[in-house]
Amino acid sequence: MELDEVDVEEVDIAKGIAAAGKLIHAHLSFGNISAARLVYEDLKWFLEELPHDEMIALVNETGVTSKTAGWIVKAWCDLHELRNLILEFETAFCIGGPGESMSYREGKKTWGNLVSIKNDEDAALRAAQPCEGSLRMSFHLKENNPIRLKQTTRNELKLILGSPVVANAMRSKKDEFIADLGPIEAGRVERITGLPIGKIWSSIKSGNQELVHRLGMIPSRKREQMRKSGMFVADHTAPQLSLF
């Protein structure tokens, strides 16, 4: 079959996009910069008719941490003249350029798939700030991020148990933790949290969103100090004293 006889409608655009992304990476691996640039222009052509949601689906199908996915995102953003972006993943937001953000994503196991790409409306404000690197890439973990959830759970329990006790739980077995705490303190903690002390131990190890929500309802000035210092704590607008 001659190339001019191929029906465009029969071409699998998704496969073409994925193949082009892989080919770009292959050319760069062998130092074929000029060839990579040519394929990159082809990749942008493939992406011209691909809407946002279909592009996102293709990125995730390809493998969001793959080099191919990174080239798809960069080409799509270049095609639409998008430079300063917010890339939303399942458990995190990444703010920056498409290439550097997708490269950074490769090493983040807990971020999940790509959800959306949108303009960073605050980029101009940050660019006007005198501080060095005001437009450098940054990221924010969502509340459902496993790492953030564990840190938030531990920080909230520090307000109830104290930092040394939480640190002891992280390095001790459950029976040892309960024995060190003692029955009186264990009873106090169970009344406040509504959970058995064994569950408190496992929550320190793995995180517990329900527990974070409950403890976040208890007002604490120290929590606000922790929040201002950049630590992960519960975020509620209407604390309830009735939990005491």
C-alpha positions as CSV (number, residue, x, y, z in Angstrom):
1,M,0.0,0.0,0.0
2,E,1.3,3.5,-0.9
3,L,1.4,6.2,1.8
4,D,-0.9,8.4,-0.2
5,E,-3.6,5.6,-0.2
6,V,-3.9,5.4,3.5
7,D,-7.2,6.6,4.9
8,V,-6.6,9.0,7.7
9,E,-9.6,7.7,9.6
10,E,-8.0,4.3,9.7
11,V,-4.9,5.5,11.4
12,D,-4.9,4.8,15.2
13,I,-4.0,8.3,16.5
14,A,-3.4,7.0,20.0
15,K,-0.9,4.4,18.9
16,G,0.8,7.0,16.7
17,I,1.2,9.4,19.7
18,A,2.6,6.7,21.9
19,A,5.0,5.5,19.3
20,A,6.2,9.1,18.6
21,G,6.9,9.7,22.3
22,K,8.9,6.5,22.5
23,L,10.8,7.4,19.4
24,I,11.8,10.8,20.7
25,H,13.3,9.2,23.8
26,A,15.1,6.6,21.7
27,H,16.6,9.3,19.4
28,L,17.7,11.3,22.4
29,S,19.3,8.2,24.0
30,F,21.5,7.9,21.0
31,G,22.2,11.6,20.7
32,N,20.1,12.1,17.6
33,I,18.9,15.6,18.5
34,S,17.8,16.7,15.1
35,A,15.9,13.5,14.5
36,A,14.2,13.8,17.9
37,R,13.1,17.4,17.0
38,L,11.5,16.2,13.8
39,V,9.6,13.5,15.6
40,Y,8.6,16.0,18.2
41,E,6.9,18.2,15.5
42,D,5.1,15.0,14.3
43,L,3.9,14.4,17.8
44,K,2.4,17.9,18.1
45,W,0.7,17.3,14.8
46,F,-0.8,14.0,16.1
47,L,-2.0,15.9,19.2
48,E,-3.8,18.8,17.3
49,E,-7.2,17.2,17.4
50,L,-6.9,15.5,20.8
51,P,-8.9,17.2,23.6
52,H,-7.7,17.6,27.1
53,D,-9.6,14.6,28.6
54,E,-8.5,12.2,25.9
55,M,-4.9,13.4,26.2
56,I,-5.0,12.8,30.0
57,A,-6.5,9.3,29.4
58,L,-3.7,8.5,26.9
59,V,-1.0,9.7,29.3
60,N,-2.3,7.4,32.0
61,E,-2.7,4.5,29.6
62,T,0.8,4.9,28.4
63,G,2.1,5.0,32.0
64,V,2.2,8.4,33.8
65,T,5.8,7.9,35.0
66,S,7.1,6.9,31.5
67,K,9.3,9.1,29.3
68,T,6.6,8.7,26.6
69,A,4.0,10.3,28.9
70,G,6.3,13.2,29.6
71,W,6.8,14.0,25.9
72,I,3.0,13.7,25.3
73,V,2.3,16.3,28.0
74,K,5.1,18.6,26.9
75,A,4.0,18.5,23.3
76,W,0.4,19.0,24.1
77,C,1.2,22.1,26.3
78,D,3.6,23.5,23.6
79,L,0.9,23.0,21.0
80,H,-1.5,25.1,23.1
81,E,1.2,27.6,24.2
82,L,0.9,26.6,27.9
83,R,4.0,27.4,29.9
84,N,3.2,27.9,33.6
85,L,0.9,25.1,34.7
86,I,-0.8,23.3,37.5
87,L,-0.6,19.5,36.9
88,E,-3.1,17.7,39.1
89,F,-2.4,14.1,40.0
90,E,-4.6,11.9,42.1
91,T,-2.9,12.8,45.4
92,A,-0.8,15.9,44.6
93,F,-0.6,19.1,42.6
94,C,2.6,20.1,40.8
95,I,3.2,23.7,39.8
96,G,5.7,24.5,37.0
97,G,6.6,23.8,33.4
98,P,5.3,20.6,31.8
99,G,8.7,19.0,31.2
100,E,10.2,19.5,34.6
101,S,6.9,18.6,36.3
102,M,6.5,15.3,34.5
103,S,10.2,14.4,35.1
104,Y,9.8,15.1,38.8
105,R,6.6,12.9,38.8
106,E,8.7,9.9,37.7
107,G,10.1,9.4,41.2
108,K,6.9,9.9,43.2
109,K,5.2,6.6,43.8
110,T,2.2,7.9,45.8
111,W,1.0,10.6,43.4
112,G,-1.2,8.4,41.2
113,N,-2.4,9.2,37.7
114,L,-2.7,12.5,36.0
115,V,-6.1,14.2,36.5
116,S,-5.9,17.5,34.7
117,I,-3.7,20.3,33.3
118,K,-4.6,23.9,33.7
119,N,-3.0,27.3,33.6
120,D,-1.3,28.6,36.7
121,E,-3.2,31.9,37.2
122,D,-0.8,33.1,39.9
123,A,2.4,32.7,37.8
124,A,2.5,36.4,36.9
125,L,2.2,37.4,40.5
126,R,5.1,35.1,41.6
127,A,7.2,36.4,38.7
128,A,6.8,39.9,40.0
129,Q,8.2,39.0,43.4
130,P,11.8,39.9,44.1
131,C,12.7,36.6,45.6
132,E,15.1,34.3,43.7
133,G,13.4,31.3,42.0
134,S,9.9,32.6,42.5
135,L,8.7,30.5,39.5
136,R,10.6,27.4,40.3
137,M,8.7,24.1,40.3
138,S,6.8,23.3,43.5
139,F,4.3,20.7,44.6
140,H,1.5,20.3,47.2
141,L,0.2,17.0,48.5
142,K,-3.5,16.5,48.7
143,E,-5.2,15.3,51.9
144,N,-5.6,11.8,50.5
145,N,-1.9,11.5,49.8
146,P,-0.6,8.5,51.9
147,I,2.6,10.3,53.0
148,R,0.6,13.5,54.0
149,L,-2.0,11.4,55.8
150,K,0.6,9.6,57.9
151,Q,2.3,12.9,58.8
152,T,-1.0,14.6,59.6
153,T,-2.2,11.7,61.8
154,R,1.1,11.7,63.7
155,N,1.0,15.5,64.2
156,E,-2.5,15.4,65.4
157,L,-1.7,12.7,67.9
158,K,1.3,14.6,69.1
159,L,-1.2,17.2,70.5
160,I,-2.9,14.4,72.5
161,L,0.0,12.1,73.4
162,G,3.0,14.3,73.1
163,S,5.9,14.0,70.6
164,P,7.9,11.4,72.6
165,V,5.0,9.0,72.8
166,V,4.3,9.2,69.1
167,A,8.0,8.7,68.3
168,N,8.0,5.6,70.7
169,A,5.0,4.1,68.9
170,M,6.8,4.4,65.5
171,R,9.7,2.3,66.7
172,S,7.9,-0.1,69.1
173,K,5.6,-3.1,68.7
174,K,2.0,-2.6,69.6
175,D,2.2,-4.5,72.9
176,E,5.2,-2.5,73.9
177,F,3.5,0.8,73.1
178,I,0.4,-0.1,75.1
179,A,2.5,-1.2,78.1
180,D,4.6,1.9,78.1
181,L,1.5,4.1,77.8
182,G,-0.2,2.5,80.9
183,P,-3.9,1.9,81.5
184,I,-4.9,5.3,82.7
185,E,-3.3,7.2,79.8
186,A,-4.6,4.6,77.4
187,G,-8.1,5.2,78.7
188,R,-7.8,8.9,78.3
189,V,-6.7,8.6,74.7
190,E,-9.5,6.2,73.9
191,R,-12.1,8.6,75.3
192,I,-10.7,11.5,73.3
193,T,-10.2,9.6,70.0
194,G,-13.1,7.1,70.2
195,L,-10.7,4.4,69.1
196,P,-9.1,1.4,71.0
197,I,-5.5,2.1,71.9
198,G,-4.4,-0.7,69.5
199,K,-6.0,1.2,66.6
200,I,-4.2,4.3,67.7
201,W,-0.9,2.5,67.3
202,S,-1.7,1.3,63.8
203,S,-2.9,4.8,62.9
204,I,0.5,6.2,63.9
205,K,2.1,3.6,61.6
206,S,-0.2,4.0,58.6
207,G,-2.4,7.1,59.0
208,N,-6.1,7.4,59.6
209,Q,-8.3,9.9,57.9
210,E,-11.3,9.4,60.2
211,L,-9.1,10.0,63.3
212,V,-7.6,13.1,61.7
213,H,-11.1,14.4,61.1
214,R,-12.1,13.8,64.7
215,L,-9.0,15.3,66.3
216,G,-9.2,18.3,64.0
217,M,-12.5,19.2,65.7
218,I,-10.6,19.8,69.0
219,P,-9.3,23.4,69.1
220,S,-5.6,23.8,69.7
221,R,-3.3,26.9,69.5
222,K,-0.4,24.6,69.0
223,R,-2.0,23.1,65.9
224,E,-2.1,26.6,64.4
225,Q,1.6,27.1,65.2
226,M,2.4,23.8,63.5
227,R,0.3,24.8,60.5
228,K,2.2,28.1,60.2
229,S,5.5,26.3,60.3
230,G,4.5,24.1,57.4
231,M,3.6,20.9,59.2
232,F,0.6,18.9,58.1
233,V,-2.3,19.1,60.5
234,A,-6.1,18.8,60.3
235,D,-7.9,21.6,58.6
236,H,-11.4,22.4,60.0
237,T,-13.3,25.6,60.2
238,A,-15.7,24.8,63.0
239,P,-14.0,23.1,66.0
240,Q,-16.3,21.5,68.5
241,L,-15.6,21.7,72.3
242,S,-18.2,18.9,73.0
243,L,-15.5,16.3,72.3
244,F,-13.9,16.9,75.7
